């Protein structure tokens, strides 16, 4: 299927590894030029070089923490006129609902709600002027089914989801779609760190922790960044222009729900 993306430009935040990288690779495979961001410059440059070599697209990098206002300004400058925005950042740490203070909540809001909103506000108006644009926010399955130890994630991502629900309907008439991708468990560094949390909390091995979490997934395995990236590329394609304000769950069937 021709996704109609050749020659477009995309900003993919938090994309040196994991799901953000999966989205960047899938877009590059469709001929999309990229602006990539992550905090660690070394991994970011390595990912950029691999994507250039594999797909022959232009890749610009902006290293820095996407929650930092100065870094956001640099990223926005590099991304002027982009057709596609993929919002992403690291997830908040696990913990107990009784332990989180105001600073913990603000940090989660900055990463998983306010940074994506700031980038939408900065980049969507030019997409509207052009009459075409795509925004995909990487959120979490925790938006549909709360994960008790990830209360900071449950809270911040639901805030972003509410913003997208209203805003997507305000920009759709200008040819811009905004949708969310909700990962269940995927085989990335984040999944390894959450496996470690289960290992430590229950005094079991990493293999046992992973097997325990895999057993909660009807597909019987973790998702891959390639599968996740393919869904992102489809939502960014010209075939997906009628999909507005939706929350697409990629969880191998883990959420036991009829709708
Ligand atoms: P990951 O494998 O840890 O990769 C995170 C990527 O984001 C890395 O490239 C990292 O590079 C970059 N990054 C993290 N924080 C950043 C920041 N503040 N500014 C700029 N770049 C940043 O994580 P992932 O599994 O791909 O997860 C992506 C998102 O999906 C996270 O919000 C996660 O909570 C959520 N999610 C993941 C899963 C899962 O099973 N994997 C499930 C549900 C939700 P640097 O460290 O160098 O910055």
Boltz pocket constraint, residues with backbone or C-beta under 6 A from the ligand:
constraints:
  - pocket:
      binder: B
      contacts: [[A, 13], [A, 14], [A, 15], [A, 16], [A, 17], [A, 18], [A, 19], [A, 20], [A, 37], [A, 38], [A, 39], [A, 40], [A, 41], [A, 43], [A, 64], [A, 65], [A, 66], [A, 67], [A, 88], [A, 89], [A, 90], [A, 91], [A, 92], [A, 111], [A, 138], [A, 139], [A, 140], [A, 141], [A, 183], [A, 184], [A, 185], [A, 186], [A, 187], [A, 188], [A, 189], [A, 190], [A, 191]]
      max_distance: 6.0
